[in-house]
Amino acid sequence: MRPPAGSGSTPFVDPVRVLANAKRMALDAGVIVDVDWKKESLPLGPPPAKKFSTEHAASLMAEAGLLVTTVAESGPYHYIITAVPGR
């Protein structure tokens, strides 16, 4: 859960609050998509200590009231998680 590309590398202070706001904006038919760096040592991107694992990212989404629908690899360096507003 990082700021949009090009806005710097500082993570959000309260990612659950950001995700809850995304849930509110998505309404009932929206889909939230998180594409992030894999939490491992890679030739690109931030160090592993600055990255979220897929499990941690998915748990933050669930804490924000989102229902995770997909967790998958997205190329050699990233993963993608999709979620919908929970009921």
Protein Blocks (a to p, Z undefined) as FASTA:
>chain_A
ZZdehiajadcfblmlmmmmmmmmnmmmbccddddddddddfedcdfklpccfklmmmmm
mmnopacfbdcdedjkbccddddddZZ
